[in-house]
Amino acid sequence: MKVYRAIEFSKLIWMISDDAALQWNIAHRNHESSISTGSNWWMNPTFRPFKHEMISDVVHFGQDKFFDKSLEFNAMQGGRFNPSRSFGVLYTSSDPLMATLEVLYHQFISAFPLYKRMNSNSNQFTSSFNIKVPQYLKILIVVFEIDIANEFCAREVCCDLETLKEDCKRLGFERYVGDSFSRDFIFGNDYEISRILGSYLHTHTDPSYKVPSARVDFDVQDHLDIRNYLIPERRYDLTKIDLTGRYLEYDASINLDLEDETGHEVEIEVIGKTSKNLKFQLQPIPHKNKPRNQYIRYEPNLNDGNDKRRFHRLVEIQRFFSN
């Protein structure tokens, strides 16, 4: 079974051999001494051979490090289905673009607050550094194809509403499982409930499972049969998981300015044997109940109406959608 793991290019520095690390430093120094805009050498077309050398090194010499570092990073940082500073999870997807959008979202949500601070002081920033505040987030994402044994991720989680209802009741959220309950209950920007669910699933004999992504409409994923595949480190077996050697590059750009209330413009160039360009939008970051359609309210089953309003759960949704 083929799945895909996306990684922002700079993170490959932790997965390459010592020889490749030396080449990385050479590319960086040569880029710094060249006449080029930008500070990331891998975005400079002149250094394309170095870029491919790094990716090739991971595939051919760093497979164990690729998986070990992925599990270690996700254990410390946490993810949607594992708390930070806990067990590691190998997050993958059945679709390479979906894997890319997951990484792209996290890059955006990390960079956007910094952009807002700089933009609010743009005049001082420009006068001090003689450059404008950048309007676009530009990153290179490499998506590696992985071959995993068919025995992994047999369990489906959150793929249908009734099963999710039973899981949430079992975890103690029965008061919130009413007529208006939906799969969005665990897929908001707040990871609290999904991390509780992930910790519960980690106790199962086989803790691997497949689950929808929070970043694309569920109906689209259901129709295309797209799922994320999660393999906790307790289930990881290096004899049953292998990089195939195939990969895709996703050169992504997000407009950090909101021209209207619909969202941030996203452009992606997909580079493989051929290349193609994709365009999306990312919904705005929800703020003070706006935009309203990105807020879903779940009220508890309580007798007192005031308590229902007081102890409701408000789920914030933020997704990519096609133009």
C-alpha positions in Angstrom: 0.0 0.0 0.0 1.4 3.4 -1.0 1.1 6.4 1.4 2.8 9.8 1.3 4.7 11.9 3.9 5.3 15.6 3.2 8.3 17.5 4.8 9.3 21.1 4.4 12.7 21.1 2.7 14.7 22.7 5.5 13.7 19.8 7.9 15.7 17.4 5.7 18.9 18.7 7.3 18.1 16.3 10.2 17.8 13.3 7.9 20.8 13.5 5.7 24.2 11.9 6.0 27.4 13.7 7.0 28.6 13.9 3.4 25.3 15.4 2.3 25.4 17.9 5.2 28.8 19.1 3.9 27.3 19.6 0.5 24.4 21.4 2.1 26.8 23.9 3.7 28.6 24.4 0.4 25.3 25.2 -1.4 24.5 27.6 1.4 27.8 29.5 1.2 27.7 29.6 -2.6 24.2 31.0 -2.5 25.1 33.6 0.1 27.9 34.9 -2.1 25.8 34.9 -5.3 23.6 37.7 -6.4 20.2 36.3 -5.5 17.1 37.4 -3.6 16.0 35.2 -0.7 18.1 33.3 1.8 17.1 29.7 1.2 19.5 28.1 -1.3 17.0 25.4 -2.3 14.7 28.0 -3.7 17.5 29.2 -6.1 17.3 27.3 -9.5 21.1 27.5 -9.8 21.4 25.0 -6.9 18.8 22.5 -8.2 21.5 19.7 -8.4 22.3 20.2 -4.7 18.5 20.0 -3.9 18.1 16.7 -5.6 21.3 15.4 -4.0 19.8 16.0 -0.5 16.5 14.2 -1.4 18.4 11.3 -3.0 20.6 11.0 0.1 17.5 10.7 2.3 16.1 8.0 0.1 19.2 5.9 -0.4 21.2 6.4 2.9 18.8 7.9 5.5 15.7 5.8 5.5 16.1 4.8 9.2 16.8 8.4 10.1 13.9 9.5 8.0 11.4 7.5 10.1 13.2 7.9 13.4 13.4 11.6 13.2 9.8 11.9 12.0 8.6 10.0 15.0 10.8 11.9 17.3 9.7 15.3 16.0 6.0 14.5 16.2 6.5 13.1 19.7 8.0 16.4 20.9 5.8 18.8 18.9 2.6 16.7 19.1 -0.1 16.5 16.4 -3.8 16.4 16.0 -4.0 12.9 17.5 -1.0 12.9 20.0 -0.2 15.4 22.7 3.1 17.2 22.7 5.9 15.5 24.6 4.3 12.1 24.4 4.3 9.2 21.9 5.4 9.7 18.3 3.1 9.2 15.3 4.1 8.8 11.7 1.5 11.1 9.9 1.0 10.1 6.3 -1.7 10.4 3.7 -3.1 8.3 0.8 -2.8 11.4 -1.4 0.4 13.4 -1.9 -1.5 16.7 -2.3 -3.3 16.2 1.0 0.0 15.5 2.7 1.3 18.8 1.2 -1.7 20.8 2.4 -1.3 19.5 6.0 2.3 20.7 6.1 1.4 23.9 4.2 -1.2 24.8 6.8 1.2 24.3 9.7 3.8 26.5 8.0 1.1 29.2 7.5 -0.2 29.1 11.0 3.3 29.4 12.4 4.4 32.3 10.1 1.2 34.4 10.0 1.5 35.9 13.6 5.0 37.0 12.7 3.8 38.5 9.5 1.0 40.4 11.3 3.5 41.9 13.8 5.9 43.0 11.0 3.1 44.3 8.8 1.7 46.5 11.6 5.1 48.1 11.8 5.9 48.0 8.1 7.2 51.6 7.9 9.7 51.0 10.6 10.6 47.6 9.2 11.2 49.0 5.7 13.2 52.0 6.9 15.4 49.8 9.2 16.1 47.0 6.8 15.5 48.7 3.4 13.2 45.9 2.3 9.4 45.6 2.2 7.5 43.2 4.5 7.1 40.1 2.4 3.5 39.5 1.2 3.9 35.8 0.4 4.9 32.8 2.3 7.0 30.7 0.0 8.2 27.2 0.9 9.3 24.0 -0.8 7.7 20.8 0.3 9.0 17.4 -0.6 6.5 14.5 -0.6 8.0 11.0 -0.2 6.2 7.9 -1.3 6.2 5.1 1.3 5.3 1.5 0.9 3.6 0.1 4.0 2.2 -3.4 4.7 -1.5 -3.8 4.1 -1.9 -4.9 7.7 -1.5 -1.3 8.9 -4.3 1.1 9.5 -7.2 -1.4 9.1 -9.3 0.6 11.6 -11.3 3.6 10.4 -11.7 6.5 12.7 -14.2 9.4 12.1 -14.9 8.1 8.6 -18.6 7.8 9.4 -20.7 9.8 11.9 -22.2 6.9 13.9 -18.8 5.4 14.7 -17.5 8.8 15.8 -20.6 9.2 18.0 -19.8 5.9 19.8 -16.1 6.8 20.2 -17.0 10.2 21.7 -19.6 8.7 24.1 -17.0 6.1 25.2 -14.5 8.9 26.0 -17.0 10.8 28.1 -18.4 13.4 25.7 -21.9 11.9 25.5 -23.6 15.2 26.6 -22.4 16.8 23.4 -23.5 14.0 21.1 -26.9 15.4 20.1 -28.9 15.9 16.9 -26.6 18.6 15.6 -23.4 16.5 16.2 -21.0 16.2 13.3 -17.6 15.0 12.4 -16.3 18.6 12.8 -16.6 18.0 16.6 -13.0 16.8 16.7 -11.6 18.6 13.7 -11.4 22.2 14.8 -8.2 24.2 15.3 -8.3 23.2 19.0 -6.8 19.7 19.2 -8.0 18.9 22.8 -10.6 16.3 21.9 -8.8 14.7 19.0 -5.7 14.3 21.2 -7.7 12.5 23.9 -9.1 10.3 21.2 -5.6 9.6 19.8 -4.3 8.7 23.3 -7.3 6.3 23.7 -6.5 4.7 20.4 -2.9 4.3 21.4 -4.0 1.8 24.0 -5.4 -0.6 21.4 -3.6 -3.7 20.4 -3.1 -2.2 16.9 -2.9 1.5 17.4 -2.6 2.4 13.7 -5.7 3.8 11.9 -6.9 5.9 9.0 -8.8 9.1 9.5 -10.0 12.1 7.4 -8.0 15.4 7.2 -9.3 18.5 8.9 -8.1 20.7 6.0 -10.4 19.6 3.2 -14.2 19.2 3.0 -15.2 15.8 4.3 -17.6 15.1 1.3 -14.7 15.6 -1.1 -12.5 13.2 0.9 -15.3 10.6 1.1 -15.9 10.9 -2.7 -12.2 10.6 -3.6 -11.5 8.0 -0.9 -8.7 10.1 0.6 -7.6 9.4 4.1 -4.7 10.2 6.4 -2.8 7.1 7.7 -1.4 7.3 11.2 1.1 4.8 12.6 2.2 5.3 16.2 5.8 4.5 17.0 4.6 1.5 19.1 3.3 0.0 15.8 6.3 1.0 13.7 8.2 -1.9 12.1 11.0 -0.9 9.8 10.7 -4.3 8.0 7.2 -3.4 6.9 7.7 0.3 6.0 10.0 1.5 3.3 10.7 4.6 1.1 10.1 3.6 -2.5 12.5 6.2 -3.8 9.8 8.2 -5.6 8.9 11.7 -4.6 7.3 14.9 -5.7 8.2 18.6 -5.1 5.5 21.1 -4.2 6.7 24.7 -4.6 4.0 26.6 -2.6 3.1 30.2 -2.2 0.4 31.7 0.1 -0.7 35.3 -0.1 -0.6 36.5 3.6 -2.8 39.5 2.8 -6.6 39.0 2.7 -8.0 40.8 -0.4 -11.5 39.9 0.7 -13.2 37.7 3.3 -13.0 34.5 1.3 -9.5 33.6 2.2 -5.8 33.5 1.3 -4.8 32.8 -2.2 -2.6 29.6 -2.6 -0.6 28.7 -5.6 1.3 25.4 -5.9 3.6 24.1 -8.6 3.8 20.3 -8.5 7.1 19.1 -9.9 7.6 15.4 -10.9 8.2 13.9 -14.3 6.1 16.8 -15.5 4.9 19.9 -13.7 1.5 21.5 -13.2 0.1 24.5 -11.4 -2.7 24.4 -8.8 -4.7 27.2 -7.2 -6.6 27.1 -3.9 -7.7 29.3 -1.2 -7.3 28.9 2.5 -10.0 30.2 4.8 -9.1 33.1 7.1 -8.1 32.4 10.6 -11.3 32.6 12.7 -11.3 35.6 15.0 -14.1 36.7 17.4 -16.8 34.5 15.8 -15.8 35.8 12.3 -16.2 34.4 9.7 -19.4 32.9 11.2 -19.5 30.0 8.8 -16.2 28.8 10.3 -17.7 28.4 13.8 -19.7 25.4 14.9 -21.4 25.4 18.3 -22.1 22.2 20.3 -24.2 22.6 23.4 -24.3 20.1 26.2 -27.4 18.1 27.1 -28.3 20.1 30.3 -31.6 21.2 31.7 -30.7 24.8 32.3 -30.6 26.9 29.1 -28.0 29.3 30.6 -25.7 26.4 31.4 -26.0 25.2 27.8 -24.8 28.5 26.5 -22.1 28.8 29.2 -20.6 25.3 28.7 -20.9 25.0 25.0 -18.0 23.8 22.9 -17.1 26.2 20.0 -15.2 24.5 17.2 -13.2 26.7 14.7 -12.9 25.3 11.2 -10.2 26.4 8.7 -9.9 24.6 5.4 -8.5 24.8 1.9 -10.9 24.9 -1.0 -10.6 25.2 -4.7 -11.3 28.4 -6.6 
